[in-house]
Amino acid sequence: MRRLWIVAPVVLIAVGQAVAVQAQYGLYGAPDPIRPPTAPAVRTVQPAVQPQAPTQPVAQPVLVYQAYPVAGAGQQAGYPVAGQASAPKPTVIPSPAPSPTYVAPSYPTTTRPVQVPMVAMYPSQPASAMPMYAVPVAPPQYVAAEPAAAPAKVAAPSAPIEEPPLAPTPAPVPAAQPAPATASPSPSDVLRPAPQPADNLINSMLAPSAVAYPATACDTGCQTGSYYAGGCSQFDQAACGRTPAAAGCWYASAMMLVMGRDKPNGFWSSYETGNAPNQLFKTDELENAWQWGGEITFGRKFCCGCNWFGLQATYWTLSPNTSEAMVTHASGVSTPLSLYPCRIAGADARDWFDGAAAHRLRRRDEYHNVEVSLVGFRGQACEYQSVWGLDWLIGFRYFRFEEELQFASLRAGGSWHTPTHWAAIDDHITNDLYGFQIGAQADLRMTQSIKLFCTPKFGIYNNHIENTFAFYRGDGVAADTNGTYPGGYPVRSSKDQLAFLTEINLGVDWQFASNWNVRVGYRVLAATGIGLADNQVPPYIVDIPEIADIDTNGHLILHGAFVGVTYNY
């Protein structure tokens, strides 16, 4: 306990001294120890050698120094101020002392140094991707090539040095060039019209070429023509004699066709005898085989420049389509058609068709087509620098569709070789369409010699229909109605009907030689207002007035491929 009373006063005295020191010196610690003043360090400043002025004035940012007093020294030090730049070089405020020596200032020893806040020194610069900082650059140091005497000290000027502004160096004047000699125009230049700007997309695609060429023999009586040149389509170089070796304005083509037709609206002809629900055959089940055919075209072109037109005639046909089907059954075959009270040579007509040994059906189709058209050609000619071409046609068309349907029956125990053993119902109808059509051919040139084409045609026609309905025995003896209706067989009638016919051809055309080209494509032809043989057979064969009234609500669709060549001569 006695030791505790001795140590406690010592600890309290030490803590009191520490608190007194903290109160005197604060958080910054003790000041620098007091030392006797010493002589300031002297640094000799050599005057900078002025470099040779460049040949072109260089704009430099200027820093204006502002005097800042320093305690304890008779000098003034310059500090840069941001945002001031106007003169080509910084203005230096010299020291009033004539000596070039500079005495470094010393801070007073009784107080802390003055804290100078940092000042941003960013000159006014235009906006750029990277900021530009104006930093004072130390004068460059020059190393002499050989030892030389030290330059004499130069006293600092008492006033700022102002340099005269540099006059801008005038831009060099280019030397006068001699005028080029005027060349005499070539014959093609004389014929070259100035191209006109296109005011829309269509005119741009069909804008005329700037090159014209001498007319050929086919242009007699027309304006100056032109033939194939580089960058133009070759499809008109054979047209109108547009090649150097062309022989004339005629052209001819031959094509091979293979086409078929759609199924007609058939009727049931046969069923199993004694089992009527077991229908055995319908007329639309007759095979519609593909038929071969041919097409020929002749034409004469009349030209006016690259816009030319022509007259052409086309004929095509298909080989007659004949199909046949035989229907038999172990129980015999009968027909759902009502034949009563018709008679053949005084006997009931049902004796030949009901409970028969066999039924035979035959169909025969035939097609003919004639066209005479005025054709206008525009767009693919070399006067029109475009990959698109559009031709037109208008003219007369005749289309004939002929069909015959025979339904024959062999009576039980009979033979087809014996004419009296079989009888037949036969309908023979023809559709003759006369009318005018319009059409076009749109071309897309893929290369100088290959193009794709689409040729739609549409016409309104008068369809003159003639129909003959016959009911007879194999030896030619006609059936009769047994006095039920006046008249007898055959029933002949005719009718005029409004019809529409549309045709479209799609394909590719390749001009493989100067006057030759080959084309391959697909054709579809559709006609409405057509009389079909299947539609002329009524359910009651005795109904002669119904037979005489021709049904014309049928349609016909032909489709198939074609390939052919065209020769210009």
C-alpha positions in Angstrom: 0.0 0.0 0.0 2.8 2.4 0.7 4.3 1.6 -2.7 0.9 2.5 -4.3 0.9 5.9 -2.8 4.3 6.5 -4.2 3.5 5.4 -7.8 0.2 7.2 -8.2 1.5 10.7 -8.0 4.2 9.9 -10.6 1.6 8.6 -13.1 -0.7 11.7 -12.6 2.2 14.1 -13.3 3.1 12.2 -16.5 -0.4 12.3 -17.8 -0.7 16.0 -17.0 2.4 16.8 -19.0 1.1 14.9 -22.0 -2.2 16.8 -22.0 -0.4 20.1 -21.8 1.8 19.2 -24.7 -1.2 18.1 -26.7 -3.0 21.4 -25.9 0.0 23.4 -27.0 0.9 21.6 -30.2 -2.4 20.3 -31.4 -2.7 17.5 -34.0 0.0 18.8 -36.2 2.8 18.0 -33.9 5.8 20.1 -32.8 7.1 22.9 -35.0 10.4 22.8 -36.7 13.3 23.3 -34.3 14.6 26.9 -34.1 17.8 27.1 -36.1 20.0 30.1 -36.9 19.4 31.6 -40.3 21.7 30.5 -43.1 22.7 32.1 -46.3 20.3 31.2 -49.2 21.5 28.9 -51.9 22.5 30.7 -55.0 21.8 29.2 -58.5 23.3 30.7 -61.6 20.8 30.8 -64.5 22.3 30.8 -67.9 20.4 32.7 -70.5 18.8 30.3 -73.0 20.1 30.4 -76.5 17.3 31.5 -78.8 16.6 28.8 -81.4 16.3 29.8 -85.0 12.8 30.9 -85.9 10.9 28.3 -88.0 10.0 29.1 -91.6 6.3 28.8 -90.7 4.8 30.5 -87.6 3.7 28.0 -85.0 0.8 28.9 -82.8 1.5 28.1 -79.2 -0.6 28.5 -76.1 0.5 31.4 -74.0 0.7 31.3 -70.2 0.4 34.6 -68.4 2.3 34.5 -65.1 0.9 36.4 -62.1 3.2 37.7 -59.4 2.9 35.9 -56.1 4.7 37.4 -53.1 6.9 35.2 -51.1 7.8 36.2 -47.5 11.4 36.7 -46.8 12.7 37.3 -50.3 12.8 40.2 -52.7 11.8 38.1 -55.7 8.5 37.4 -57.3 7.7 33.9 -58.7 5.2 33.5 -61.5 2.4 31.0 -61.2 0.2 30.1 -64.2 -3.4 31.0 -64.3 -5.8 28.7 -66.2 -7.8 29.9 -69.2 -5.6 32.8 -70.4 -3.9 32.4 -73.8 -3.7 35.2 -76.3 -0.1 36.1 -77.1 2.2 33.9 -79.2 4.7 33.6 -76.3 4.4 33.9 -72.4 5.0 37.3 -70.9 7.6 37.1 -68.1 7.6 39.6 -65.3 11.3 40.0 -64.5 12.8 40.5 -61.0 13.6 44.1 -60.1 17.1 43.0 -59.2 19.6 43.4 -62.1 21.4 40.2 -61.2 20.4 37.1 -63.1 20.8 35.1 -59.9 17.8 33.8 -58.1 17.5 33.4 -54.4 15.2 30.6 -53.2 12.8 31.8 -50.6 12.6 30.4 -47.1 9.6 30.0 -45.0 9.5 31.7 -41.5 10.4 29.4 -38.7 7.7 30.6 -36.3 4.6 29.6 -38.4 3.6 26.9 -40.9 4.0 27.5 -44.6 1.0 28.9 -46.5 -1.0 26.2 -48.2 -1.4 27.2 -51.9 -4.5 25.6 -53.4 -4.1 23.7 -56.6 -5.4 25.6 -59.6 -6.5 23.7 -62.8 -4.5 24.9 -65.7 -6.7 24.0 -68.7 -6.5 26.3 -71.7 -9.5 27.0 -73.8 -9.6 24.3 -76.4 -12.2 23.2 -78.9 -14.1 20.0 -78.0 -12.2 16.9 -78.9 -12.1 13.2 -78.2 -9.0 13.6 -75.9 -8.6 16.6 -73.5 -5.6 18.9 -74.1 -3.6 20.1 -71.1 -1.5 23.2 -71.2 1.7 22.2 -69.3 4.7 24.6 -69.3 7.4 23.0 -71.3 11.0 23.4 -70.2 13.3 25.1 -72.7 15.1 22.7 -75.0 18.7 21.9 -74.3 21.1 22.2 -77.2 24.4 20.3 -77.3 27.1 22.0 -79.3 28.9 19.9 -81.9 32.3 21.1 -80.7 33.5 22.9 -77.6 32.8 26.6 -77.6 33.3 29.5 -75.3 30.6 30.1 -72.8 28.2 32.8 -73.9 28.2 36.1 -72.0 25.6 36.7 -69.5 22.7 38.7 -70.7 20.8 40.9 -68.3 17.1 40.2 -68.2 15.0 43.0 -69.8 13.2 45.4 -67.6 10.0 45.2 -69.7 8.2 42.3 -71.5 9.4 41.6 -74.9 6.8 41.9 -77.6 7.5 40.2 -80.9 6.0 41.6 -84.1 3.2 39.5 -85.5 4.1 37.2 -88.3 2.5 38.0 -91.6 0.7 34.9 -93.0 2.5 33.3 -95.9 0.3 33.5 -99.0 -0.8 30.2 -100.6 1.2 29.2 -103.7 -0.5 30.1 -106.9 -0.7 27.0 -109.2 1.0 27.4 -112.5 -1.2 27.9 -115.5 -1.8 24.7 -117.4 -2.1 24.7 -121.1 -5.6 24.1 -122.4 -6.0 20.6 -123.9 -6.3 20.3 -127.5 -9.9 19.9 -128.7 -10.4 16.4 -130.3 -12.6 16.0 -133.2 -15.8 14.1 -132.2 -16.2 10.5 -133.4 -19.2 9.5 -135.5 -20.6 7.6 -132.4 -20.4 10.8 -130.3 -22.4 12.7 -132.9 -25.2 10.2 -132.5 -25.0 10.1 -128.7 -27.9 12.0 -127.1 -27.6 13.4 -123.6 -29.2 11.1 -121.1 -32.2 12.5 -119.3 -32.6 12.0 -115.5 -35.3 9.5 -114.5 -38.1 10.9 -112.4 -39.4 7.6 -111.0 -38.4 4.0 -110.6 -40.1 2.7 -113.8 -38.4 5.4 -115.9 -35.2 4.6 -114.2 -35.5 0.9 -115.1 -36.5 1.7 -118.7 -34.3 4.7 -119.1 -32.9 5.0 -122.7 -29.3 4.2 -123.4 -26.9 7.0 -124.3 -25.5 5.1 -127.4 -27.2 4.8 -130.7 -26.0 2.9 -133.7 -26.6 3.1 -137.4 -29.9 1.7 -138.7 -30.1 -1.6 -140.5 -32.1 -2.6 -143.5 -35.1 -3.5 -141.4 -35.4 0.1 -140.2 -36.2 1.4 -143.6 -38.8 4.1 -143.3 -38.3 4.3 -139.5 -36.1 6.4 -137.3 -32.5 5.5 -136.5 -32.3 2.0 -135.1 -29.7 0.3 -132.9 -28.4 -3.2 -132.5 -26.7 -5.1 -129.7 -23.9 -3.4 -127.9 -22.0 -4.1 -124.7 -24.1 -4.1 -121.6 -27.3 -4.6 -123.6 -29.4 -7.7 -124.0 -28.7 -10.0 -126.9 -32.3 -10.8 -127.4 -32.8 -8.0 -129.9 -29.6 -8.4 -131.8 -31.3 -11.0 -134.0 -34.5 -9.1 -134.0 -35.1 -6.8 -137.0 -31.7 -7.7 -138.5 -29.9 -6.1 -135.5 -26.7 -8.1 -136.1 -24.1 -7.3 -138.7 -24.8 -10.6 -140.4 -28.6 -10.5 -140.0 -30.6 -11.6 -143.0 -34.0 -10.2 -142.5 -37.0 -9.5 -140.2 -38.7 -12.9 -140.3 -38.7 -15.4 -137.5 -40.1 -18.9 -137.0 -40.3 -21.2 -134.1 -41.3 -24.8 -133.5 -42.1 -26.3 -130.1 -43.0 -29.7 -128.8 -45.8 -30.0 -126.2 -46.8 -32.7 -123.7 -50.1 -31.8 -121.9 -52.9 -33.4 -120.0 -56.4 -32.3 -118.8 -58.2 -32.3 -115.5 -60.9 -34.8 -114.7 -64.5 -33.9 -115.8 -67.6 -34.2 -113.8 -68.5 -37.9 -114.5 -71.6 -40.0 -113.8 -72.0 -43.5 -112.5 -72.3 -46.0 -115.3 -72.1 -49.5 -113.8 -73.0 -51.5 -110.7 -73.1 -55.1 -109.7 -76.3 -56.8 -110.9 -78.6 -57.4 -108.0 -76.5 -55.2 -105.7 -77.1 -51.6 -106.6 -75.0 -50.2 -103.7 -71.9 -51.8 -105.3 -71.2 -49.1 -107.8 -68.4 -50.3 -110.1 -67.4 -47.5 -112.4 -67.7 -43.8 -112.9 -66.9 -42.0 -116.2 -64.3 -39.6 -114.7 -62.2 -42.7 -113.9 -61.2 -43.0 -117.5 -57.5 -42.3 -117.7 -56.5 -38.8 -118.8 -53.2 -39.7 -120.4 -50.6 -37.1 -121.3 -50.7 -36.2 -124.9 -47.9 -35.1 -127.2 -48.4 -32.1 -129.4 -46.7 -29.5 -131.5 -46.7 -25.7 -132.0 -45.4 -23.6 -134.9 -45.2 -19.8 -135.1 -44.3 -17.5 -138.0 -43.8 -13.8 -137.7 -42.6 -10.6 -139.4 -41.1 -7.7 -137.4 -41.5 -4.0 -138.4 -39.0 -1.8 -136.5 -38.7 1.8 -135.5 -35.5 2.1 -133.6 -35.5 -0.3 -130.7 -39.2 0.0 -130.4 -40.6 -2.5 -132.8 -43.7 -4.5 -133.4 -44.7 -7.4 -135.5 -47.4 -9.7 -136.8 -47.3 -13.4 -135.9 -49.5 -16.4 -136.4 -49.4 -19.5 -134.1 -51.0 -22.9 -134.4 -50.7 -25.7 -131.9 -52.5 -29.0 -131.4 -52.4 -32.2 -129.3 -52.7 -35.7 -130.5 -56.2 -37.1 -129.8 -56.6 -38.6 -126.4 -58.3 -41.9 -126.5 -58.9 -43.9 -123.3 -61.0 -47.0 -122.7 -62.2 -49.0 -119.7 -64.0 -52.4 -119.5 -66.2 -53.2 -116.5 -67.2 -56.8 -115.7 -68.5 -58.8 -112.7 -69.2 -62.4 -112.0 -72.8 -61.5 -111.2 -73.2 -59.4 -114.3 -73.3 -55.6 -114.6 -76.2 -53.2 -114.9 -76.5 -49.4 -115.3 -78.2 -46.9 -112.9 -79.4 -44.9 -115.9 -83.1 -45.2 -116.6 -83.7 -46.6 -120.1 -87.4 -47.4 -119.9 -89.5 -47.1 -122.1 -86.8 -46.8 -124.9 -86.7 -49.6 -127.4 -84.2 -50.9 -130.0 -85.8 -52.7 -133.0 -88.9 -53.2 -130.9 -87.1 -54.8 -128.0 -86.6 -53.3 -124.5 -83.4 -51.3 -124.4 -82.7 -52.7 -120.9 -82.0 -56.1 -122.4 -78.7 -54.8 -123.6 -77.6 -52.8 -120.5 -79.0 -54.6 -117.4 -77.6 -58.0 -116.5 -75.1 -57.5 -119.2 -71.8 -59.4 -119.7 -69.7 -56.2 -119.8 -69.8 -52.5 -120.0 -67.2 -50.6 -122.1 -66.5 -46.9 -121.8 -64.4 -44.8 -124.3 -63.4 -41.2 -124.3 -61.8 -39.2 -127.1 -60.5 -35.6 -126.8 -59.1 -33.3 -129.4 -57.6 -29.8 -129.2 -56.8 -27.1 -131.8 -55.6 -23.6 -131.3 -55.0 -20.7 -133.8 -53.8 -17.2 -132.9 -53.1 -14.1 -135.0 -51.6 -11.3 -133.0 -50.1 -7.9 -133.2 -47.1 -7.9 -131.0 -45.3 -4.9 -129.5 -41.8 -5.3 -128.2 -40.3 -2.8 -125.7 -38.0 -2.9 -122.8 -35.4 -5.5 -123.7 -34.2 -3.5 -126.7 -30.7 -2.1 -126.2 -32.1 1.4 -126.0 -33.4 0.4 -122.5 -30.7 -0.4 -120.1 -32.8 -2.6 -117.8 -32.9 -6.2 -116.8 -36.7 -6.0 -117.1 -38.6 -6.2 -120.3 -42.3 -5.9 -121.1 -43.9 -6.9 -124.4 -47.6 -6.8 -125.3 -49.9 -8.5 -127.7 -53.4 -8.1 -128.9 -55.2 -10.2 -131.5 -57.7 -12.9 -132.5 -57.8 -16.4 -131.2 -59.7 -19.6 -132.1 -59.7 -22.5 -129.8 -61.5 -25.8 -130.5 -62.2 -28.5 -128.0 -63.9 -31.7 -129.2 -64.9 -34.6 -127.0 -66.7 -37.9 -127.5 -67.9 -40.2 -124.8 -69.3 -43.7 -125.6 -71.0 -46.0 -123.1 -71.5 -49.5 -124.7 -73.0 -52.6 -123.3 -72.7 -56.3 -124.3 -75.7 -58.3 -123.6 -75.4 -61.6 -121.7 -74.0 -64.4 -123.9 -73.1 -62.0 -126.7 -69.9 -61.1 -128.6 -68.4 -57.7 -129.4 -67.7 -59.0 -132.9 -71.4 -59.4 -133.5 -73.0 -55.9 -134.0 -76.4 -56.9 -132.9 -75.1 -58.2 -129.6 -74.2 -54.8 -128.2 -75.7 -51.3 -128.0 -74.3 -47.9 -127.1 -75.1 -44.4 -125.8 -72.8 -41.9 -127.4 -72.4 -38.1 -126.9 -70.2 -36.1 -129.3 -69.8 -32.4 -128.4 -67.6 -29.6 -129.9 -66.7 -26.2 -128.4 -65.6 -23.6 -130.9 -64.3 -20.4 -129.1 -63.9 -17.2 -131.2 -62.7 -14.0 -129.7 -60.1 -11.4 -129.0 -57.4 -11.7 -126.4 -54.8 -9.4 -124.9 -51.5 -10.5 -123.3 -48.0 -9.5 -122.3 -44.6 -11.0 -121.8 -42.6 -9.9 -118.9 -38.9 -10.8 -119.1 -36.2 -10.8 -116.4 -32.7 -11.0 -118.0 -30.4 -13.1 -115.9 -27.3 -12.8 -118.2 -26.6 -11.5 -121.6 -28.1 -14.6 -123.2 -30.5 -16.1 -120.6 -33.8 -14.6 -119.4 -36.8 -15.7 -117.5 -40.2 -15.0 -119.0 -43.9 -15.0 -118.0 -46.5 -14.7 -120.7 -50.1 -14.3 -119.5 -53.0 -14.1 -122.0 -56.7 -13.4 -121.4 -59.6 -13.4 -123.7 -63.4 -13.2 -123.9 -65.0 -15.5 -126.4 -68.2 -16.7 -128.0 -68.4 -20.4 -127.6 -70.4 -22.0 -130.3 -71.3 -25.5 -129.0 -72.7 -28.3 -131.1 -73.9 -31.5 -129.5 -75.0 -34.9 -130.9 -76.6 -37.4 -128.6 -77.0 -40.9 -130.1 -78.6 -44.1 -128.9 -78.2 -47.1 -131.3 -77.4 -50.8 -131.7 -74.0 -52.0 -133.0 -75.4 -52.3 -136.5 -76.6 -48.7 -136.6 -80.2 -49.2 -135.7 -81.3 -46.2 -133.6 -83.4 -46.5 -130.5 -86.7 -44.8 -130.0 -88.8 -43.4 -127.1 -91.7 -45.7 -127.8 -93.9 -42.6 -128.5 -93.2 -41.0 -125.1 -91.6 -37.9 -126.5 -91.8 -36.6 -130.1 -88.7 -37.1 -132.1 -86.1 -39.7 -131.7 -82.4 -40.4 -131.7 -79.9 -38.9 -132.5 -80.6 -35.6 -130.7 -78.8 -32.7 -132.3 -78.6 -29.2 -130.8 -76.4 -26.2 -130.7 -75.8 -23.2 -128.5 -73.8 -20.0 -128.2 -72.3 -19.3 -124.8 -70.1 -16.7 -123.3 -66.7 -18.2 -122.4 -63.4 -17.0 -120.9 -60.0 -18.4 -121.7 -56.8 -17.7 -119.9 -53.3 -19.0 -120.7 -50.0 -18.5 -118.9 -46.5 -19.6 -119.9 -43.6 -19.6 -117.6 -40.0 -20.6 -118.6 -36.5 -19.7 -119.5 -35.1 -18.5 -122.9 -31.5 -19.0 -123.9 -30.1 -17.4 -127.0 -27.3 -19.7 -127.8 -26.4 -18.2 -131.2 -26.8 -15.0 -133.0 -30.1 -15.8 -134.7 -31.1 -18.8 -132.6 -32.7 -19.2 -129.2 -34.3 -22.1 -127.3 -37.0 -21.9 -124.7 -38.3 -24.4 -122.1 -41.3 -23.8 -119.9 -44.6 -24.8 -118.5 -48.1 -23.9 -119.8 -51.5 -23.8 -118.1 -54.7 -23.1 -120.1 -58.1 -22.7 -118.4 -61.5 -22.2 -120.1 -64.9 -21.7 -118.6 -68.4 -21.9 -120.2 -67.5 -25.2 -121.8 -69.8 -28.0 -122.8 -68.5 -31.5 -121.6 -69.8 -34.8 -122.9 -70.2 -36.2 -119.4 -72.7 -33.4 -118.6 -74.9 -34.1 -121.6 -76.0 -37.6 -120.5 -79.2 -37.2 -118.4 -80.3 -39.8 -115.7 -83.4 -40.5 -117.9 -82.3 -41.3 -121.4 -85.8 -40.9 -122.6 -85.9 -37.2 -121.7 -85.2 -35.8 -125.2 -85.9 -32.1 -124.3 -83.4 -32.3 -121.5 -80.8 -33.8 -123.9 -81.4 -31.0 -126.4 -80.7 -28.4 -123.7 -76.9 -28.3 -123.7 -75.2 -27.9 -120.3 -72.4 -25.4 -120.5 -71.3 -25.0 -116.9 -68.3 -27.2 -117.3 -64.6 -26.1 -117.4 -61.5 -27.3 -119.0 -57.9 -27.1 -117.7 -54.9 -28.2 -119.8 -51.4 -28.1 -118.5 -48.0 -29.4 -119.5 -44.5 -28.6 -120.6 -43.0 -27.3 -123.8 -39.6 -27.0 -125.4 -38.7 -25.4 -128.7 -36.4 -23.3 -130.8 -36.8 -19.9 -132.6 -34.8 -18.8 -135.7 -34.6 -15.2 -137.0 -34.0 -14.9 -140.7 
